[in-house]
C-alpha cells in the first residue's frame, strides 16, 4: 500500500493538477478578454473534441484485437445514423457478444 503514496508520485499528480488548472484558467482569462474570437482560434477550439476522441480511440484500433476492431466499426456505423447513446449501447453489445464468442 505504501507504494501508492511515494513522494515522487504525489508530486507528479500535484504538478499535473496544477498544470491542468493553470491552462484551463489561463484559457478562460484569455477568451474573456477578447472582444470577439478570431476565426482561427474558433476553428482550433472546434477541432479539440475530434482530436481528443482520436487520441482515445486510435491506440485501441491499432493494438486491439478483432473484437475491438469490429466494435469500433459497428459503433461508427451506428454513430453515423443515430445519436451518441445508441452508439455507446451498440458498441457495448457488440464487444460483449464478440468477447463471449471469441474469448
Backbone as a printed PyTorch tensor [residue, N CA C, xyz], in Angstrom:
tensor([[[  0.8160,  -1.1980,   0.0000],
         [  0.0000,   0.0000,   0.0000],
         [  0.8590,   1.2610,   0.0000]],

        [[  2.0180,   1.1930,   0.6170],
         [  2.8650,   2.3810,   0.6620],
         [  3.4280,   2.7370,  -0.7050]],

        [[  3.4470,   1.7850,  -1.6550],
         [  3.9390,   2.0770,  -2.9980],
         [  3.0230,   3.0650,  -3.7230]],

        [[  1.7670,   3.1440,  -3.3040],
         [  0.8470,   4.0790,  -3.9340],
         [  1.1170,   5.5300,  -3.5350]],

        [[  1.7280,   5.7410,  -2.3930],
         [  1.9210,   7.0970,  -1.8730],
         [  3.3860,   7.4880,  -1.8050]],

        [[  4.1470,   7.1190,  -2.8100],
         [  5.5390,   7.5490,  -2.8640],
         [  5.5780,   9.0480,  -3.1210]],

        [[  6.5190,   9.7540,  -2.5350],
         [  6.5650,  11.2190,  -2.6750],
         [  6.6630,  11.6910,  -4.1250]],

        [[  7.4250,  11.0010,  -4.9570],
         [  7.5530,  11.4460,  -6.3480],
         [  6.2370,  11.2630,  -7.1130]],

        [[  5.4680,  10.2320,  -6.7770],
         [  4.1720,  10.0410,  -7.4300],
         [  3.1860,  11.1370,  -7.0110]],

        [[  3.1860,  11.4710,  -5.7400],
         [  2.3120,  12.5380,  -5.2590],
         [  2.7120,  13.8640,  -5.9100]],

        [[  4.0160,  14.1040,  -6.0460],
         [  4.4960,  15.3370,  -6.6770],
         [  4.0590,  15.4010,  -8.1460]],

        [[  4.1130,  14.2740,  -8.8520],
         [  3.6940,  14.2470, -10.2550],
         [  2.2030,  14.5390, -10.3650]],

        [[  1.4050,  13.9380,  -9.4970],
         [ -0.0460,  14.1560,  -9.5310],
         [ -0.3730,  15.6120,  -9.2260]],

        [[  0.2700,  16.1840,  -8.2190],
         [  0.0250,  17.5870,  -7.8620],
         [  0.4730,  18.5080,  -8.9980]],

        [[  1.6310,  18.2300,  -9.6020],
         [  2.1150,  19.0610, -10.7120],
         [  1.1550,  18.9760, -11.9030]],

        [[  0.6600,  17.7890, -12.2130],
         [ -0.2860,  17.6390, -13.3160],
         [ -1.5830,  18.3810, -13.0220]],

        [[ -2.0450,  18.3160, -11.7760],
         [ -3.2710,  19.0280, -11.4060],
         [ -3.0740,  20.5320, -11.5280]],

        [[ -1.9460,  21.0350, -11.0760],
         [ -1.6700,  22.4700, -11.1830],
         [ -1.5370,  22.9160, -12.6410]],

        [[ -0.8780,  22.1060, -13.4640],
         [ -0.7450,  22.4450, -14.8830],
         [ -2.1080,  22.4540, -15.5710]],

        [[ -2.9490,  21.4790, -15.2400],
         [ -4.2910,  21.4290, -15.8270],
         [ -5.0990,  22.6510, -15.4080]],

        [[ -5.0650,  22.9750, -14.1300],
         [ -5.8060,  24.1320, -13.6380],
         [ -5.2880,  25.4130, -14.2810]],

        [[ -3.9720,  25.5520, -14.3770],
         [ -3.3870,  26.7730, -14.9450],
         [ -3.7820,  26.9500, -16.4130]],

        [[ -3.7580,  25.8700, -17.1880],
         [ -4.1140,  26.0080, -18.6000],
         [ -5.6020,  26.3050, -18.7720]],

        [[ -6.4320,  25.6860, -17.9500],
         [ -7.8700,  25.9720, -18.0530],
         [ -8.1790,  27.4000, -17.6180]],

        [[ -7.6000,  27.8240, -16.5180],
         [ -7.8310,  29.1790, -16.0260],
         [ -7.2540,  30.2080, -16.9940]],

        [[ -6.0700,  29.9230, -17.5210],
         [ -5.4500,  30.8320, -18.4830],
         [ -6.2670,  30.9610, -19.7560]],

        [[ -6.8020,  29.8480, -20.2460],
         [ -7.6510,  29.8850, -21.4290],
         [ -8.9190,  30.6790, -21.1860]],

        [[ -9.5070,  30.4990, -20.0030],
         [-10.7190,  31.2480, -19.6480],
         [-10.4260,  32.7480, -19.6100]],

        [[ -9.3360,  33.1270, -18.9730],
         [ -8.9780,  34.5450, -18.8810],
         [ -8.7030,  35.1080, -20.2700]],

        [[ -7.9950,  34.3520, -21.0970],
         [ -7.6700,  34.8190, -22.4450],
         [ -8.9360,  35.0190, -23.2770]],

        [[ -9.8410,  34.0710, -23.2430],
         [-11.0660,  34.1660, -24.0420],
         [-11.9680,  35.2980, -23.5460]],

        [[-12.0700,  35.4830, -22.2210],
         [-12.9570,  36.5300, -21.7050],
         [-12.4290,  37.9380, -22.0020]],

        [[-11.1520,  38.0810, -22.2380],
         [-10.5860,  39.3950, -22.5360],
         [-10.7160,  39.7680, -24.0140]],

        [[-11.0700,  38.8130, -24.8470],
         [-11.2270,  39.1060, -26.2760],
         [-12.6100,  39.6960, -26.5250]],

        [[-12.6570,  40.6730, -27.4140],
         [-13.9560,  41.2300, -27.7910],
         [-14.7040,  40.2580, -28.6930]],

        [[-13.9680,  39.5900, -29.5640],
         [-14.5470,  38.5420, -30.4010],
         [-13.4660,  37.4880, -30.6210]],

        [[-13.9020,  36.2730, -30.8360],
         [-12.9600,  35.1760, -31.0350],
         [-12.5410,  35.1570, -32.5050]],

        [[-11.2420,  35.2180, -32.7740],
         [-10.7750,  35.1750, -34.1680],
         [-11.1550,  33.8350, -34.8180]],

        [[-11.3790,  33.8440, -36.1260],
         [-11.8020,  32.6140, -36.8070],
         [-10.8240,  31.4490, -36.6410]],

        [[ -9.5390,  31.7250, -36.6210],
         [ -8.5530,  30.6480, -36.4660],
         [ -8.6290,  30.0310, -35.0790]],

        [[ -8.8460,  30.8390, -34.0580],
         [ -8.9830,  30.3220, -32.6940],
         [-10.2590,  29.5010, -32.5840]],

        [[-11.3390,  29.9900, -33.1790],
         [-12.5980,  29.2460, -33.1540],
         [-12.4540,  27.9090, -33.8740]],

        [[-11.7510,  27.8920, -34.9930],
         [-11.5280,  26.6380, -35.7240],
         [-10.7010,  25.6670, -34.8840]],

        [[ -9.6970,  26.1890, -34.1930],
         [ -8.8730,  25.3340, -33.3350],
         [ -9.6930,  24.7640, -32.1840]],

        [[-10.5340,  25.5880, -31.5740],
         [-11.3750,  25.1070, -30.4810],
         [-12.3970,  24.0790, -30.9670]],

        [[-12.9020,  24.2550, -32.1770],
         [-13.8500,  23.2890, -32.7270],
         [-13.1830,  21.9560, -33.0470]],

        [[-11.8720,  21.9530, -33.2740],
         [-11.1490,  20.7240, -33.6060],
         [-10.7670,  19.9140, -32.3700]],

        [[-10.8530,  20.4930, -31.1940],
         [-10.4150,  19.8020, -29.9760],
         [-11.1900,  18.5110, -29.7040]],

        [[-12.5240,  18.4790, -29.7660],
         [-13.2120,  17.2140, -29.4700],
         [-12.8050,  16.0700, -30.3950]],

        [[-12.6490,  16.3430, -31.6760],
         [-12.2330,  15.2940, -32.6130],
         [-10.8200,  14.8200, -32.3010]],

        [[ -9.9500,  15.7410, -31.9210],
         [ -8.5730,  15.3600, -31.5870],
         [ -8.5270,  14.4960, -30.3270]],

        [[ -9.3230,  14.8510, -29.3400],
         [ -9.3540,  14.0620, -28.1030],
         [ -9.9370,  12.6800, -28.3750]],

        [[-11.0060,  12.6160, -29.1400],
         [-11.6110,  11.3250, -29.4700],
         [-10.6360,  10.4540, -30.2460]],

        [[ -9.9240,  11.0210, -31.1910],
         [ -8.9300,  10.2740, -31.9530],
         [ -7.8250,   9.7650, -31.0480]],

        [[ -7.3960,  10.5880, -30.0990],
         [ -6.3580,  10.1870, -29.1660],
         [ -6.8050,   9.0240, -28.2970]],

        [[ -8.0740,   8.9720, -27.9660],
         [ -8.5760,   7.8830, -27.1290],
         [ -8.8370,   6.6070, -27.9260]],

        [[ -9.2970,   6.7370, -29.1600],
         [ -9.7090,   5.5720, -29.9430],
         [ -8.5570,   4.9590, -30.7340]],

        [[ -7.6500,   5.7600, -31.2460],
         [ -6.5980,   5.2660, -32.1330],
         [ -5.7480,   4.1520, -31.5170]],

        [[ -5.2830,   4.2640, -30.2790],
         [ -4.4850,   3.1550, -29.7330],
         [ -5.2570,   1.8380, -29.6800]],

        [[ -6.5340,   1.8930, -29.3420],
         [ -7.3440,   0.6720, -29.3110],
         [ -7.5250,   0.0950, -30.7070]],

        [[ -7.7130,   0.9610, -31.6710],
         [ -7.8990,   0.4910, -33.0410],
         [ -6.6450,  -0.1860, -33.5730]],

        [[ -5.4830,   0.3010, -33.1620],
         [ -4.2240,  -0.2410, -33.6680],
         [ -3.7990,  -1.4920, -32.9060]],

        [[ -3.9010,  -1.4660, -31.5760],
         [ -3.3810,  -2.5640, -30.7670],
         [ -4.4430,  -3.5540, -30.3220]],

        [[ -5.7120,  -3.2280, -30.4770],
         [ -6.7840,  -4.1270, -30.0480],
         [ -6.9120,  -5.3140, -30.9830]],

        [[ -7.6540,  -6.2680, -30.5310],
         [ -7.8620,  -7.4650, -31.3340],
         [ -9.0150,  -7.3000, -32.2980]],

        [[ -9.4600,  -8.4330, -32.8280],
         [-10.5600,  -8.4430, -33.7870],
         [-11.8440,  -7.9210, -33.1540]],

        [[-12.0740,  -8.2660, -31.8930],
         [-13.2940,  -7.8020, -31.2160],
         [-13.3410,  -6.2820, -31.1130]],

        [[-12.2100,  -5.6660, -30.8260],
         [-12.1580,  -4.2090, -30.7020],
         [-12.3680,  -3.5510, -32.0690]],

        [[-11.7290,  -4.0840, -33.0910],
         [-11.8650,  -3.5040, -34.4330],
         [-13.3040,  -3.5870, -34.9310]],

        [[-13.9380,  -4.7490, -34.7620],
         [-15.3250,  -4.9010, -35.1950],
         [-16.2620,  -4.0130, -34.3760]],

        [[-15.9710,  -3.8650, -33.0990],
         [-16.7900,  -2.9940, -32.2530],
         [-16.6790,  -1.5420, -32.6900]],

        [[-15.4790,  -1.0970, -33.0210],
         [-15.2950,   0.2780, -33.4750],
         [-16.0310,   0.5240, -34.7920]],

        [[-16.0050,  -0.4450, -35.6810],
         [-16.7240,  -0.2970, -36.9520],
         [-18.2270,  -0.2310, -36.6950]],

        [[-18.7230,  -1.1240, -35.8310],
         [-20.1570,  -1.1210, -35.5160],
         [-20.5680,   0.1960, -34.8640]],

        [[-19.7670,   0.6700, -33.9190],
         [-20.0730,   1.9290, -33.2400],
         [-20.0450,   3.0990, -34.2220]],

        [[-19.0990,   3.0800, -35.1440],
         [-19.0310,   4.1320, -36.1560],
         [-20.2870,   4.1480, -37.0190]],

        [[-20.7060,   2.9730, -37.4830],
         [-21.8870,   2.9050, -38.3480],
         [-23.1480,   3.3470, -37.6110]],

        [[-23.2970,   2.9230, -36.3630],
         [-24.4660,   3.3430, -35.5780],
         [-24.3770,   4.8360, -35.2790]],

        [[-23.1800,   5.3250, -34.9700],
         [-22.9950,   6.7370, -34.6620],
         [-23.2990,   7.6540, -35.8330]],

        [[-23.0620,   7.1750, -37.0380],
         [-23.3690,   7.9860, -38.2130],
         [-24.8690,   8.1200, -38.4380]],

        [[-25.6300,   7.1370, -38.0110],
         [-27.0810,   7.1470, -38.2460],
         [-27.8760,   7.6530, -37.0470]],

        [[-27.4070,   7.3540, -35.8400],
         [-28.1520,   7.6820, -34.6220],
         [-27.3050,   8.5720, -33.7270]],

        [[-27.7220,   8.7310, -32.4960],
         [-27.0100,   9.6020, -31.5660],
         [-25.8980,   8.8940, -30.8090]],

        [[-25.4120,   9.5810, -29.7940],
         [-24.2840,   9.0860, -29.0140],
         [-24.6810,   7.8930, -28.1430]],

        [[-25.8110,   7.9720, -27.4600],
         [-26.2030,   6.8720, -26.5730],
         [-26.4490,   5.5690, -27.3240]],

        [[-27.1640,   5.5820, -28.4550],
         [-27.2750,   4.3260, -29.2050],
         [-25.9250,   3.8000, -29.6830]],

        [[-25.0160,   4.7020, -30.0260],
         [-23.6870,   4.2820, -30.4480],
         [-22.9580,   3.5740, -29.3170]],

        [[-23.0150,   4.1550, -28.1210],
         [-22.3750,   3.5240, -26.9690],
         [-23.0100,   2.1790, -26.6440]],

        [[-24.3410,   2.1240, -26.6980],
         [-25.0360,   0.8700, -26.4120],
         [-24.6760,  -0.1940, -27.4470]],

        [[-24.6540,   0.1840, -28.7190],
         [-24.3030,  -0.7780, -29.7670],
         [-22.8700,  -1.2610, -29.6060]],

        [[-21.9650,  -0.3600, -29.2990],
         [-20.5750,  -0.7560, -29.0730],
         [-20.4390,  -1.7130, -27.9120]],

        [[-21.1470,  -1.4380, -26.8390],
         [-21.0990,  -2.3030, -25.6610],
         [-21.6550,  -3.6890, -25.9890]],

        [[-22.8070,  -3.7320, -26.6680],
         [-23.4240,  -5.0170, -27.0210],
         [-22.5080,  -5.8180, -27.9460]],

        [[-21.9660,  -5.1750, -28.9570],
         [-21.1110,  -5.8790, -29.9180],
         [-19.8600,  -6.4190, -29.2440]],

        [[-19.2180,  -5.6190, -28.4130],
         [-17.9920,  -6.0930, -27.7730],
         [-18.2870,  -7.2210, -26.7810]],

        [[-19.4150,  -7.1630, -26.0870],
         [-19.7550,  -8.2480, -25.1540],
         [-20.0420,  -9.5390, -25.9100]],

        [[-20.7680,  -9.4440, -27.0130],
         [-21.0630, -10.6440, -27.8090],
         [-19.7780, -11.2200, -28.3990]],

        [[-18.9440, -10.3610, -28.9750],
         [-17.6960, -10.8570, -29.5820],
         [-16.7470, -11.4410, -28.5510]],

        [[-16.6530, -10.8340, -27.3920],
         [-15.7760, -11.3910, -26.3600],
         [-16.3130, -12.7080, -25.8180]],

        [[-17.6170, -12.8570, -25.8290],
         [-18.1970, -14.1290, -25.4130],
         [-17.9240, -15.2150, -26.4680]],

        [[-18.0440, -14.8500, -27.7420],
         [-17.8410, -15.8170, -28.8240],
         [-16.3610, -16.1040, -29.0950]],

        [[-15.5520, -15.0400, -29.1360],
         [-14.1320, -15.1920, -29.4640],
         [-13.3300, -15.6270, -28.2450]],

        [[-13.6530, -15.0550, -27.1070],
         [-12.9600, -15.4390, -25.8910],
         [-11.9880, -14.4650, -25.3790]]])
